[in-house]
Amino acid sequence: MTVPIHLLDKYNSPVPRYTSYPPANHFKDTFTTDNFVQALIDSNKMQPENLSIYIHIPFCKRLCFYCGCNKISMVEDNAIKKYIDALKTEMKSALSHIDKSRLLSQIHFGGGTPNVIPVGYLNEITSYLLSEFKSIENPEVAIECNPAYLDREYLVALNKAGVNRFSLGIQDFDQKILKSVNREIPEIPVNELVEMIHDINPKAVINFDFIYGLPGQTVDSFSSTIDEAISIGPDRIVTFSYAHLPSVFKAQAALERKGLPSPEQKIELYLNTYSQMKSNGYVPIGMDHYVKPDDELSLAFSNHLLHRNFQGYCTRRTTGQVYAFGISSITQLENSYFQTTKSIEQYNESINQGIFPIEKGYILQPHEIIVREVIDELMCNKILDFNILAENLKIEKAEIKKCLTIDKTSLDTFAADGIINYSEDRIEITEIGILFIRNVAASLDPVFQSSVMNYSKSV
């Protein structure tokens, strides 16, 4: 695949990432505990019925310069215990409003770096959740890990806690790159960690996370990193485009002084990786995810049933309304979002007072739910069929289109540039168009058209 440079110049503009719709920077600060509790109760009557639980562990031993997550530099053990105790209190209080006949389909530990805290805390959380709710067959229990803090003992304990998907945040195999972004270098080689995981649980799903667009990365250096990843053979490989927003994440300014790759260099990194992954049998899904052909994400994509939430791509089997706990976490219900405070001190204090520490929220109107479904279809499955979507939503096709900003001139331009194929009833993203899929989604989004929000560039 080749992408003309003039398309990069034309479409490399700030647009939402669409991990939610509307994006999180549209949330309002007018929501209370009462609003949250009512939303929890109402969610019992909404779809999907399954429960997806997100747990935010904010602690990191070292703060990586590129990071855009909500994190806290490692503190003393009693502060960690205090946070975990508050987190468990929050869970028990919130989940008391959830119908116990609903099934648990997914648990996800994110951060921060979840594997820097004693694994016993993670075990307590999964044990509690799995004792409170019945689960689907083989629920997904996932954890984001820094491989620098993994060894066999910790992996055995994670397995006892029920973890069956490991997301290893490698970022790059080049040690010079890791040092330049303040990322730890694992003492146990990643290939040995993978062997340990499979020895402990042969059915465990393993994905590698990488970032392209970091200082010092070249096509040759990143190609070597991807070659090494392919040789190890994880189930999934994710290559995130580095989003540079130093006005929001101050530590990122350090990377400017080291020199960031140009947009043209980033596109080379992306295209070369795309070619490597496809030629080695991995299936591209979403924007920058690659999975083995027999992976359930690949099967879901081939059947146009891929889905996503704040934790990433998932199947309809593991999809649930997301109930999130811990600082900065976002509960993602069928018609509402609620985000907790980003302050650990305020979080602990509110929980101890019996108050849910809601900082922001958003209640979706019916037309916004329709727009969300449209954007999800494009971002996940790369095809928007208005007839099928109308049938699924049980509404008229015209009603869907009325909720969008469908501009024939924009669609004609995308089509002329080889980004989409479209007709009156269907929009399909081309192979080249995957790189600009966010631009296509934004063109249909009435919220974006009137927005003055700050977004990262599409490439």
C-alpha positions in Angstrom: 0.0 0.0 0.0 1.2 3.5 -0.9 -0.3 6.8 0.2 0.4 9.9 -1.8 2.0 12.7 0.2 -0.6 15.2 -0.9 -3.3 13.2 0.9 -1.2 13.4 4.1 -0.9 17.1 3.7 -4.6 17.4 3.0 -6.0 15.2 5.8 -3.5 15.4 8.6 -5.7 17.7 10.7 -6.9 17.6 14.4 -9.9 15.2 14.7 -11.4 13.2 17.6 -10.1 9.7 18.3 -13.7 8.5 18.8 -13.0 6.2 21.7 -16.4 7.5 22.8 -19.1 9.5 21.2 -19.3 12.4 21.9 -15.6 12.5 22.9 -14.7 12.9 26.5 -13.7 16.5 26.2 -17.4 17.2 25.6 -18.4 15.9 29.1 -20.0 18.4 31.5 -19.2 19.1 35.2 -22.9 19.3 36.3 -23.4 15.7 37.4 -23.9 14.4 41.0 -24.0 11.2 42.9 -27.7 11.1 42.5 -27.4 11.3 38.7 -24.9 8.5 38.7 -27.0 6.2 40.9 -30.1 6.7 38.8 -28.0 5.9 35.6 -26.8 2.7 37.2 -30.4 1.7 38.1 -31.6 2.6 34.6 -28.8 0.7 32.9 -30.3 -2.6 34.1 -33.0 -2.2 31.5 -30.7 -1.3 28.7 -28.5 -3.1 26.2 -26.1 -4.7 26.2 -27.1 -6.7 29.3 -23.6 -8.0 30.0 -21.2 -6.2 32.5 -17.8 -5.0 31.5 -15.7 -3.8 34.5 -12.8 -1.4 34.2 -10.4 -0.9 37.2 -8.0 2.0 37.0 -4.7 1.4 38.8 -2.9 4.8 38.5 0.5 4.0 40.0 3.8 4.0 38.0 7.3 3.6 39.2 8.6 5.8 36.5 6.7 8.4 34.4 7.2 7.9 30.6 7.5 11.2 28.7 5.0 10.1 26.0 2.2 9.0 28.3 -1.3 10.5 28.0 -2.9 8.4 30.7 -3.9 9.5 34.2 -1.0 8.3 36.4 0.7 8.9 39.8 4.3 8.4 40.6 4.7 5.4 42.9 3.9 6.1 46.6 4.4 4.2 49.8 2.6 0.9 50.4 0.0 2.3 52.9 -1.1 4.9 50.3 -1.6 2.1 47.7 -3.7 0.1 50.3 -5.7 3.2 51.1 -6.6 3.6 47.4 -7.4 0.0 46.9 -9.7 0.0 49.9 -11.5 3.0 48.5 -11.7 1.4 45.1 -13.3 -1.8 46.6 -15.8 0.4 48.6 -16.7 2.3 45.4 -17.3 -1.0 43.6 -19.4 -2.6 46.3 -21.5 0.6 46.6 -22.0 1.1 42.8 -22.6 -2.6 42.0 -25.3 -2.9 44.7 -27.5 -1.1 42.2 -26.9 -3.6 39.5 -29.2 -6.5 38.8 -27.4 -9.7 39.9 -28.9 -11.8 37.1 -26.8 -9.9 34.6 -23.7 -11.7 33.4 -20.1 -10.5 33.7 -18.2 -10.7 30.4 -15.1 -8.6 30.9 -12.7 -7.3 33.6 -10.0 -5.0 32.5 -7.1 -3.5 34.7 -5.7 -0.4 33.2 -3.4 2.4 34.3 -0.9 3.6 35.1 0.9 0.4 35.5 -1.4 -2.2 37.2 1.4 -4.7 37.6 3.5 -2.5 39.9 1.2 -3.1 42.9 1.1 -6.3 44.9 -0.8 -8.9 42.9 -2.9 -9.8 46.0 -4.9 -6.6 45.5 -5.8 -7.6 41.9 -6.8 -11.1 43.1 -9.1 -9.6 45.7 -10.9 -7.5 43.1 -11.4 -10.3 40.6 -12.5 -12.8 43.3 -15.1 -10.3 44.5 -16.5 -9.6 41.1 -16.6 -13.3 40.1 -18.4 -14.1 43.4 -20.9 -11.3 43.0 -21.9 -12.1 39.4 -22.3 -15.1 37.2 -20.1 -14.8 34.1 -20.3 -15.7 30.4 -18.3 -18.8 29.4 -14.7 -17.8 29.4 -15.0 -14.1 30.4 -12.1 -11.9 29.4 -9.9 -10.8 32.3 -7.3 -8.5 31.0 -4.4 -6.5 32.4 -2.1 -3.9 30.9 1.5 -4.7 32.0 4.9 -3.1 31.8 7.1 -6.1 31.0 9.9 -4.6 33.2 7.9 -5.6 36.3 7.0 -9.1 35.4 8.5 -12.4 36.5 7.3 -15.9 36.8 6.0 -15.6 40.4 3.9 -12.5 39.5 2.6 -14.3 36.3 1.6 -17.3 38.3 -0.3 -15.1 40.8 -2.0 -13.3 37.9 -3.2 -16.6 36.5 -4.6 -17.5 39.9 -6.5 -14.2 39.8 -8.1 -15.3 36.6 -6.2 -13.1 34.2 -6.3 -14.6 30.7 -5.3 -11.7 28.4 -2.0 -9.9 28.8 -1.3 -6.6 27.1 2.4 -6.0 27.2 3.4 -2.3 26.8 6.7 -2.8 25.0 6.5 0.4 23.0 9.8 -0.4 21.2 12.5 -3.1 21.4 15.3 -0.5 20.7 16.8 0.3 24.1 18.0 3.7 23.0 14.4 4.7 22.1 13.2 3.4 25.5 15.8 5.4 27.4 15.0 8.6 25.4 11.4 8.4 26.5 12.2 7.4 30.1 10.8 3.8 29.7 12.2 1.0 31.8 14.1 -1.8 30.0 12.9 -5.3 31.0 15.4 -7.6 32.8 13.6 -10.7 31.5 13.5 -10.7 27.7 10.0 -10.4 26.3 10.2 -13.7 24.5 10.9 -15.5 27.7 8.0 -13.7 29.4 5.7 -14.9 26.7 7.0 -18.5 27.1 6.3 -18.2 30.8 2.7 -17.0 30.2 2.0 -19.8 27.8 3.6 -22.4 30.1 1.3 -21.2 32.9 -1.8 -20.8 30.8 -1.6 -22.2 27.2 -4.9 -20.5 26.3 -3.9 -17.0 27.4 -4.2 -14.3 24.8 -1.1 -12.0 24.5 -0.9 -8.7 22.8 2.1 -6.4 22.3 1.6 -2.6 22.4 4.0 -0.4 20.5 4.1 3.4 19.8 5.3 4.9 16.5 6.3 8.5 16.2 8.7 8.7 19.1 12.1 10.5 18.9 14.8 8.6 17.2 12.6 6.0 15.5 13.3 5.3 11.8 11.7 3.0 9.3 14.7 0.6 9.7 14.7 0.7 13.5 11.0 0.3 13.9 11.0 -2.4 11.2 13.4 -4.4 13.4 11.2 -4.0 16.4 8.2 -5.3 14.4 10.3 -8.2 13.0 11.2 -9.1 16.6 7.6 -9.0 17.6 6.5 -11.2 14.7 9.2 -13.7 15.5 7.8 -14.0 19.1 4.3 -14.5 17.6 1.8 -12.8 20.0 -1.9 -13.1 19.2 -2.3 -9.4 18.7 0.0 -6.5 17.9 -1.0 -2.9 18.3 0.9 0.0 16.9 -0.4 3.2 18.4 0.3 6.5 16.7 1.9 8.8 19.3 -0.5 11.7 20.1 1.5 14.8 20.9 -0.5 17.1 23.2 2.1 18.9 25.4 -0.5 21.6 26.3 -2.4 18.8 28.1 0.4 16.4 29.1 3.3 18.6 30.2 5.9 15.8 30.2 5.5 15.4 26.5 7.4 18.7 26.0 10.6 16.8 26.7 10.1 14.9 23.5 10.0 18.0 21.4 13.6 18.8 22.5 14.7 15.4 21.4 13.1 15.8 17.9 9.9 14.2 16.8 9.5 12.4 13.4 7.8 14.5 10.8 4.3 13.6 9.6 5.9 12.1 6.4 8.2 10.0 8.5 5.3 8.8 10.7 3.4 7.7 7.6 6.4 5.7 6.4 6.5 4.0 9.8 2.8 3.2 9.6 2.9 1.9 6.0 6.0 -0.2 6.5 4.5 -1.8 9.6 1.2 -2.4 7.8 3.1 -4.2 5.0 5.1 -6.2 7.5 2.1 -7.4 9.4 0.0 -8.4 6.4 2.9 -10.2 4.7 3.4 -12.2 7.9 -0.2 -13.3 8.1 -1.7 -10.8 10.6 -5.1 -9.3 9.8 -5.4 -5.5 10.1 -8.4 -4.4 12.2 -9.4 -1.0 13.3 -6.8 1.7 12.6 -3.6 0.1 13.8 -4.4 -3.3 15.4 -3.2 -6.6 13.9 -4.4 -10.0 14.9 -3.9 -13.6 13.9 -6.5 -15.0 11.5 -8.1 -17.3 14.1 -8.3 -14.6 16.8 -11.8 -13.9 17.9 -11.3 -10.2 17.0 -10.5 -11.2 13.4 -13.6 -13.4 13.2 -15.7 -10.6 14.6 -14.3 -8.2 12.1 -14.9 -10.6 9.2 -18.6 -10.8 10.3 -18.9 -7.0 10.8 -19.4 -7.5 14.5 -16.3 -5.8 15.9 -17.0 -3.4 18.7 -14.9 -1.0 20.9 -15.0 0.8 24.2 -12.5 2.9 26.2 -10.5 -0.3 26.8 -10.1 -1.0 23.0 -11.5 -3.4 20.5 -13.7 -6.2 21.6 -16.3 -8.7 20.3 -20.0 -8.6 20.8 -19.5 -11.7 23.0 -17.4 -9.8 25.6 -19.1 -6.4 25.0 -21.0 -5.0 28.0 -22.0 -1.7 29.4 -18.8 -0.5 31.1 -18.8 0.1 34.9 -15.5 1.8 35.7 -13.8 2.3 39.1 -10.9 4.3 40.3 -9.6 7.8 39.6 -10.3 9.3 36.1 -12.2 6.1 35.1 -15.1 6.5 32.7 -18.3 4.5 33.1 -19.7 3.9 29.7 -23.4 3.1 29.8 -25.9 2.8 26.9 -27.0 6.4 27.1 -24.6 8.1 29.5 -21.0 8.5 30.6 -19.6 9.3 34.0 -16.0 10.2 34.9 -14.6 10.2 38.4 -12.2 12.8 39.7 -8.5 12.7 38.6 -7.4 13.6 42.1 -6.5 10.6 44.3 -6.9 12.7 47.5 -10.4 13.9 46.4 -11.3 10.3 45.3 -10.3 8.8 48.7 -12.1 11.5 50.7 -15.3 11.3 48.7 -15.5 7.5 48.9 -14.9 7.6 52.7 -17.8 10.0 52.9 -20.1 7.7 50.9 -20.1 10.0 47.9 -19.4 8.9 44.4 -16.6 11.2 43.2 -18.2 12.2 39.9 -16.3 15.0 38.1 -18.0 15.0 34.7 -20.7 13.3 32.7 -22.8 13.3 29.7 -26.3 12.1 28.9 -26.7 11.2 25.3 -29.8 12.2 23.4 -31.5 9.7 21.1 -30.0 11.3 18.0 -26.5 11.1 19.5 -26.8 7.4 20.2 -27.6 7.0 16.5 -24.5 9.0 15.5 -22.4 6.9 17.9 -23.6 3.7 16.2 -22.7 5.1 12.8 -19.2 6.1 13.9 -18.6 2.8 15.7 -19.6 0.9 12.5 -17.1 2.9 10.5 -14.2 2.8 13.1 -14.6 -0.9 13.9 -15.9 -2.6 10.8 -14.9 -0.1 8.0 -18.4 -0.4 6.4 -21.5 1.6 7.1 -24.6 0.0 5.5 -27.5 2.2 6.2 -30.1 -0.5 5.6 -28.5 -3.0 7.9 -28.0 -0.3 10.6 -31.6 0.8 10.3 -32.7 -2.8 10.7 -30.5 -3.2 13.8 -31.7 0.0 15.4 -35.3 -0.6 14.3 -35.6 2.9 12.8 -36.0 4.3 9.3 -32.9 4.8 7.2 -33.9 8.5 6.7 -33.9 9.0 10.4 -30.3 7.9 10.6 -29.2 10.2 7.9 -31.1 13.1 9.4 -28.9 12.8 12.5 -25.7 13.1 10.5 -24.0 15.9 8.5 -23.9 14.1 5.2 -22.3 16.4 2.7 -22.1 15.1 -0.8 -19.2 17.3 -1.7 -17.1 15.9 1.2 -18.0 12.3 0.3 -17.2 13.0 -3.4 -13.8 14.4 -2.3 -13.1 11.3 -0.1 -14.1 9.0 -3.0 -12.0 10.9 -5.5 -9.0 10.6 -3.2 -9.5 6.9 -2.9 -10.4 7.0 0.8 -14.0 5.6 0.5 -16.3 3.9 -1.9 -19.9 5.1 -1.4 -23.4 4.9 -2.6 -26.7 6.2 -1.3 -27.0 3.2 1.0 -23.3 2.4 1.9 -20.0 3.9 2.8 -16.9 1.6 2.8 -13.4 2.6 3.9 -10.7 1.6 1.4 -7.3 0.2 2.3 -5.7 3.6 1.9 -8.7 5.2 3.7 -7.9 3.3 7.0 -5.3 5.9 7.7 -7.9 8.7 7.3 -10.9 6.9 8.9 -11.1 9.5 11.7 -11.5 12.2 9.0 -14.4 10.4 7.4 -16.1 9.9 10.8 -15.6 13.5 11.7 -17.2 14.6 8.4 -20.4 12.9 9.4 -20.3 14.1 13.0 -22.5 17.2 13.7 -20.8 17.7 17.1 -17.4 18.0 15.5 -18.6 20.3 12.8 -19.5 22.9 15.4 -16.7 22.1 17.8 -13.7 24.3 18.9 -12.2 21.5 21.1 -8.5 20.5 21.0 -7.8 17.2 19.3 -4.7 15.3 18.1 -3.9 15.1 14.4 -5.2 12.1 12.5 -1.8 10.8 11.5 
